Amino acid sequence: MHDAPARHDPAPTGTAPKSPVLAIIGASSGNLVEWFDFYTYSFTAIYFASAFFPSGDPTTELLNTAGVFAVGFFMRPLGGWLFGRLADKLGRRTSMMVSVLMMCFGSLMVACLPTYATVGKLAPALLLVARLIQGLSVGGEYGTSATYMSEVAVAGKRGFYASFQYVTLIGGQLLAVLALVILQQLLSADELKAWGWRIPFVLGALGAVVALFLRRSLVETSSAETRHDEKAGTLRGVLQHPRALLIVLGYTAGGSLVFYTYSTYMQKYLVNTAHLARETASQVMTAVLFCYMLMQPAFGALSDRIGRRASMLCFGVFTTLGTVPLLTALGQVQSPMAAFALLLLALAGVSFYTSISGLVKAEMFPPEIRALAVGLSYAIGNAAFGGTAEYVALRFKAHGLERGYFWYVTVLAAVALLASWAMPDPRKHGYLRDEAAPPGKGAPAPSAVENVDG
């Protein structure tokens, strides 16, 4: 597990943007739309589950829709490989434009799907196809946008700038649940079940068109030299960094599971276990996600001061020790304010990871394979544990063993803690080159730095 010393070539990785802020906004716009479309499915599932999986039992219907949600995650490794290869060989900008177009198509497909009452078993089959398309798109989006946003960030402030990937990811979730809250005020429950659930998917598809135009104006951060490297976008090149891959897989497994537990699954948990009203649960999640979104730049900036490894260790310790008591308390909560406070505390701990999630991966790989390595390693861990969170949680509940899910999350959080302990300090052992920062912003001169497998 030994690599050659990392290269920190004097040549820049690509064209430096005139304004890193504008570049971050451009990349983030597509990221926001991608995740809005993706999470709209999760938040509206309560209303359309019976239209595709009629059974008469709400838990069974939600279990089926959660299964389709999980299957979409299993397309992520393929998307991570496909779009990561595209980004490393043809450029980050091209990859991001194609991914947002694919998400647009998947969302329009869901919005127009016939129900089980109309076409029978073909309806859930078509829903599955649409989710596979969206999963492929999101699988490619994460690695490429994480790589791009890390490369355009100003040296010394990478944690702060890179945190906006999760600002827009959470923003997409927030807009998805906010759209549902607004629809709940304007439409009756019967209207939402009949046709209202389709509206957010249409809005997401329209937003993708706007994001496409914004992404067309982005500069390319990869250089012709790295794109034409013989290892560029190849699995062979990625596999030459086994230690980095194992570390990323380790903290992605725990990080993804904890994140999806407290975000997408929590709305259902508050309804089915704490017995809060659907509308109340949606309102709580809206407020919590908004505060969580605002936390990301602060925790990203904190990582610039204390180091990425220290932030990851804080995350691992907090989630390993706090998962069981927090989920137990949330399952017994009766007040919306108490639910809000507990969720905010939980997500503050998760923010140590999410604010720098893409950056800590990007710093561990050289530019010629960075997008592929980040996207593929994240997608594998995320698909196996993050994407199955709702399904596993509901399966535990269906068998009367809901508390067993709390310990399942705790074990994976402990895995993330061990991976964070094994993680080298990127300030001493990192690949991300500071020449990506615009001139005059304090980027240090290139120097020989050992890589994470050295």
N, C-alpha and C positions, 0 to 999 in steps of 0.2 A: 504493500500500500504506500509506495513511495513514488513521488513524481519528480520530474526535473524542477529546478527552481522556477518560480513564477517570473514571467516577463513583464516588465513595466517599461514598454517602449516609449521613446520620446514622441513618436507620432501620435496625434490624437486619434481617438476611436472613430470619430466622424465629425460632422459639422456641429460646432457649438451653437446653441440657439442664442439669439440676441437677448432674449429674456427667459430665464429658466421658469419664471412664474407662468408666462403664457404657454410655454411648452407643457408644463404640468397640467394646466387647465385644458389644453387641447387633448392630451392623452387621457385625462380624467373624465372628460365628457363621454367618451365612448365606454369607459369603464363603468360609469354611472348607469348608462342606458343598458349595458349588458346585464348588470346585476339587478336592475329594476325588472327587466323582462324575466330573468331567471327566478327571482323571488316572488313575483306576482303569482306564479303557480302555487307556491307554498301557502301564501296568505289567503288566496281565494279558494283553496281546496275544500274548505269547510262548506262552501256553497255549491261547487260543481261535482263533488265526489259522487253523489247519488245519481247524477246525470250520466256518468260513465260506468259506475260500478254499483248498480242498484241491488241492495241486499236487505234493507230495512234496519240494519244495525249500524249506527254511526261510527263505532270504533272499527268495524270491519271495512266500511267504506273508506275511512281515513287511512287504514292500514294499506289498502290497495293503492290509493293515490300516493302514499308515502313510498310504496314499492316502486312505482313509476318514477318518482322523484329520485330515488336511490339509483335506479338503472341509468338515469340521465348522467349521474356522476361517473358511472363506469365508462362513459365515452370520453371522460376528461383525459385519461392517459393517452388515448389516441389523438385527441385535440392538442394536448401538450406536445406530443411528438410532431404532429403535422405542422402546427403553426410555429412551434419552436424551430423546427428545421427551416421553415419558410423565412422566419425572422433572421436566423443566423446566416442564411445563404442569399436571401434577396433583400433583407432589410426589415427593421422593426416597423416602420411606417406601413409598408405593404401588408405585413401580417395583421396589423391592427385594423386596417381598413377592411380586409376580407372577413375577419372575425365578426365585426359589427354588422356587416351585411348578412352574414349567416344567421345571427341572432334575430335580425329583423324578419327574415323569412320564417324562422321557427315560431316567432310570436304571432305573426299573421296567420299561420297555419292553425295554431291553437284557437285563435279568435274565431275562426270560421268552421271549426269542427262540428259535424253532426253528433247528436247524442245517441246513447244506447237505444232509446225509444224509437229512433229513426232508422238506424242501420245495424242495430244489434251489436255483436261482438267486434264488428269492424271499428266501432267508435273508440273503445279503449286501445285497439291496435294502432289507430291513427294518432291517438294521444301519445302513445309510446314513441312513435316515429318522430313526432314534433319535439318531444323531450330529448331524444337522442341527438337531434340536430342542435338543440340549444346546449346540450352537454358538450358536444364537440366544440362549439363556439367558445363557451366559457373556459373549457380546458385549454384553449389556445390563448385566450385573452389574458389570463393571469400571468403566465410566464413572460409574455411579450411586454405587457404594460409594466410589470414589475421591473423588468430589465431596462426599459426605456426611461422610466421615471427615476431609477437609480443612476442612470448614466447622465441625465441632464441636470441632476441635483448639484448644488454648489458644495464644494469640498468643505468639510467641517460642519455642514448643516444637512447632511444626507438623510439623517433620521427624520428631521423636520419635514423636508420636502417629500421624502418617500412615504411618509405617513398619509399623504393625500390619496394614495391608492385605496387605503381602507376608509378614508373619509368618503370617497365616492362609492366604494363598495357598500358601506353602511348607509350612505345617502340613497343608494338604489333600493335597499331594504326599506328605509324610512319612507321614501316616496311610494313604494308599493303598499305598505300598510296604511299610509296616509290616504292614498287613493281609495283604499277599501273603507276607511273611516268615513270619508266624504260620501261615498256611495251608500253606506249604511244610513247616512242622514237623509239622503235624497230618495232612496228606493226602499220598498218594503222587503222583508226577507224572501217572500215569494218571488218578487221581481228579480232579486239578486240571484236566486236559484234558477230562474227561468232563462234570463239573458244578461243580467247586469254584470255578472262575473267576467264577461267577455271584454268589457270596456277597457280595463287596464292593459290587456294584451294589445289592443289597437293603439293605445297611447304609447306603449313601449316601442312598437314598430315605427311609429311616426318620429319618435325621439331618435331612433337609430339613424334616420336619414339626416337629421341635424348633425349628429356626431360624425357621420361620414364626411361631411363638408369641413368640419373643424379639423379632422385628422388629416385631410388632404394638405393642410397648410403646415404640418409639422416638418421639422428638419430631420434628417436621418442621422442617428448617432453611431451606427456601425460604419466602419471604414471599408473601402474596397479591398484592402489588404486582409482584414479579418474574414470578410465574406468569401474570399477566394482561397482561404487557408484550406489545406487538404482535410483537416478535421472539422471544418465548419459544418455545424448542423448534423453531425454524425453520432450515432450511439457509441461507436468505437471511441470517439473523443471523450464522450461523457463518462464511459466506463473506466477511463484512466484516472478517475477521481473517486475511488470507492469510499474512502472515509467521509468525504464531503456528502456523498449521496446518502450514506447511512445516517449521518447526523441530521440532514434535512428531512429524511423520511421519519426519523424519530420524533422530532419536535413538530412536524406537520401532522402526524397521527394524533397526538394529544391536543395540539392547538386547534385543529379543525373540529375535532369531536366536541371540545369544550365550547368553541365558538358557536357551532350550530345548535348545541344544547340550549344555550342561553339566548339565542336569537330566533331562528326559524321554528324550532320545536316548542319554545317556551309559550307561544300563544296557545297552542293546543294543550299544553300542560296546565296552564292556568284555567282553561275551560274544563278539561276532562278530570283533572285531579283536584285542583283547588276550588272548582265549581264556581268560578267567576262567570258573569255573563259574557257572551261573545263580544258584544260592543265594548264592555269594560276592559276585557283583555286586550282588544285592539287599541284602545286609547292608552292603556298602560305601556304597551309595546311602542307606540308612537313616541311617547314622552321619553322613554328609556333610550330608544335608538337615537333620538336627537341629541341627548346628553352624551351618549357613547360616541357619536360622531365627533362632537366637539372635543372630546378627550384626546383624540388621536394625535393632533399636532403637538400637544403638550407632552405626551409620552414619547413621541418621536424625538422632540427636542431634548428630553431627558436622556435618551439613549446616546445623543451626541456628547453629553457631559459625562455619563457614568460608563459608557461603553455598551455595545450590543450584547455581549455575553452576560454582563450584570443584569440587563433588562430581562433576558431570557431566563436567567436563574430565578429572578423575582417571580416571573410568571409560573415557572415550574413549582416552586415552593407554595405559592398562593393556591393554585388549583389542586395540588395534591392534598393539601391540608383542609381546604375550604369547600370542596365539592359536596361531600356528604351532608354537612350541616346546612349549607345554603339550599340545596335541593330539597332537603327535609323541611326546612322552614317555608320554602316557597309552596310546597305541596299542602301546607296547613294554613296558608295565609287567608285572611278573610277581608282585609282592607286593601283597596287599590293602592293607597299610599304606602302601606307596608310592602306590597309586592314591588312597587316602584323602587323603594329604598334598597331592598334586598337585591334586586336585579342590577341596580346601579353599582352596588358594591361588587357584585360578581363580575360585571363587565369592566370595572376599573382594573381588577386583577388581570383580566384577559387582555387589556390594552397594552400591557407590557410586551405581549407578543404581536398582536394585530397591527400596532403602529409601525412595526419594523419588519413585518412578515416577509414582504418581498425583498427588502434590502438585505436581510441576513442571508438570504439564499444567493442573491446576485453577487454579494461580496466573496462568495466561495468558489466562483468559477471564472475562467478566462473568457474574454469577449467572443471568441470564435465559436464557443459552444454554450454561452451563457443563457440565452433564451430557451434553448432546448433543455439544458440541465435544470434550470429553475422550473420551467413549466412541467416537465415530465416527472421530476421527483415530487413536486408539490401535488400534481394530479393523482399520482399513485396513492400517496398517503391520504389525500383528501377524499378520493373515491372510496377507499377501503373503510375509512372511519368517519369522516365528516358527512359524506353523502348518505351513509346508512344510519346516521344518528336517530332520525325520526322513526325509521322502520324498527330498529333495535329497541328503542324506548317503548314503542307501542306494542311490540312483541312481548317484552317483559310485562307490560301492563295487562295484556290479554291473558297471560298465564298467572296473574295475581302476584307477580314477583317484581313490582315496580322498583322496590328499593335495591334490587340487584343491579339495576341500571346505574344507580349512583356509584356503586363500587366499580362497575365497568369503566365509567368515566374516570374515576380516581386512578385506576391502574394505568390507563393510557396517559393521564397527566403525569404520573410517575415516570413513564417512559420518556415523555418530553423533558422532564427534569434531568434525567440521566443523559439525554442527548445534549441538552444545554450545558451540562457539566463537561462533556467531552468536546464541546465546541471550542475551537481556537479563538483567541481574541482577534477580530478582524483588523484592529488597529496595528497589530504586529504581523498577522498572517492573513493577508487578504489579497484578492485579485482585482478589485474594482479600482480602476485607474483614475487619479485625480485630474488628469488632463481634460476630462469631460467638462470640468467647470470652466466657465468663461474666464478669459484673461482678467487679471486684476482683482479676482475674488478671493485671493489668499490660498490658492491651490499650491501645495508644496511641489518642489521639483520631483520628477520621476526618480525612483530609487529601487534598488533590488530588494524585494520583500519575499520571504518564503511563502509558499502556498500552504493551504490547509492540509495537504497530504504529505508535506515535506517532513 
